Amino acid sequence: MALFNLHTERSLAALAELLVRSDDDSFESIESADYLAQTGDQRWLPLLRKKALSNPNRFAFYVARMQGDDSISFLLELMHSQERKLDAKYAPSVLGQTGSPRAVPILIELLNTQDSSASEALRALRLLTRKTVEGNWRKDPSSQYPRWKSWWRARAASRPSRR
């Protein structure tokens, strides 16, 4: 925190160095990634993306937070990767961190599952859209899929088309 609060070239470089040298599961590594993402300084993005490629479940969150809408393609790659995959239980939260409307249809599709990712997708949708659809979502979050799908379709139909 002290390095982040100093917010000098040297202190931020020291945070980046700490991120590189620390074990991915260490407090120092996670905090360093968080502070670098909070700077919003795009020069740290390649480092955060590299860490996310090697450990998506730990670091994709920080790429999403820093890059927002521009991280969607990268996150989809991580979700569909054969090697180091962003787990379904983490993907909804990470997509929600983007703040991007482009994440909404992806989250709606993640809602259409019978595992724990459905409740995470519902939580991310509610935070991202600031909307709640009616129904018994606590018992069965995936039961919300048709309502969200319908809402998104109606919303898309009401927007003027781009030419």
Secondary structure, DSSP 8 states (H G I E B T S, - for coil): -HHHHH--HHHHHHHHHHHHHS-TTSHHHHHHHHHHHHH--GGGHHHHHHHHHH-HHHHHHHHHHHHGGGGHHHHHHHHH-SSS---TTTHHHHHHHT--TTHHHHHHHHHSSSSTHHHHHHHHHHHHH-----S-TTT-GGGGHHHHHHHHHHHHHHS----
